């Protein structure tokens, strides 16, 4: 297995997933508040597949999702990172096939919404992505009704670039140019 880099912020630690994360992750993904913009809550089986997919990303691609934990307590509070889900999606013309392999995403348990934690986690991920992807931009797709996630994306430097059709839904596509250092 690949060693997943550990990212730390003032309040968070982002680390690789482990088997012990499954129950907390399944609880988060089954919560209607967390999944309200995704269409429906996820089953434990779907959460298990998600966990395996995250681990596989790191092993096969050298990047993926992190488990997001509270630094003070060590409590698992969500997930976020960079993925290549090979989505059957119609991207706007300004998104290349290469860029579609660098899609950022995040989700926190409902008890952790509205505290700036998602922004803190996404900023850590984008800082890592700037170094790892050497100047190539990342993208994200967000349900246009999901104003909290749109605010997180915008705070982290993402700007709207178009609309994508995915699973019979129109989603807003955002892109962020990598910081040059």
C-alpha positions, 0 to 999 in steps of 0.5 A, a space after each residue: 500500500 502507498 503511504 498517504 500523506 498526512 495534512 494538518 491544519 489548525 483544527 484538522 488532520 487529513 490522513 489515509 482511510 483505515 478499516 476503522 473509519 467504515 462505521 463513521 463514514 457509513 453514518 455520514 453518508 446515510 444522513 439525509 442532511 449530508 446527502 440532500 444535494 446528492 439525491 439520496 442517502 447511501 447504503 452501508 454497501 455503497 459506503 463500503 464501495 466508496 471506502 475501497 475506491 478511496 484506498 484504491 485511488 492512492 494505490 493506483 493513481 498516487 492521489 485520492 481522498 483523505 479521512 478528515 479528523 478533528 485534530 483535538 479528538 481524533 474523531 472522524 468527521 468527513 472525507 475530502 480529496 482529489 479523485 478520478 471517478 471516470 464519470 459518464 458525464 458530459 463536461 463543458 467544452 472547456 474541461 479536458 479529459 486530463 482535467 476530469 481526472 483531477 476532481 476535488 470533492 468533500 463531505 463532512 458530517 452534519 454536526 460539523 457544517 457551518 464551522 469553516 471546517 470544510 474550507 479549512 480541509 479544502 484549502 489543505 487539499 488544494 495546497 497539496 494539489 498545487 505541489 502534486 499536480 505541478 501547476 495543473 488546475 483542478 475542478 469540482 462539480 456542485 449541485 447549483 442548489 448547494 450554496 454552502 459548498 459553492 461558498 467553500 469552493 469560491 473561498 478556495 479559489 474555484 470559479 464557475 466555468 460551465 454546466 455538466 450533465 450527470 445522471 439526469 442532473 445539471 451540475 455547476 462545474 468550477 475550476 481552480 488554477 493551481 497556485 504558482 510558487 
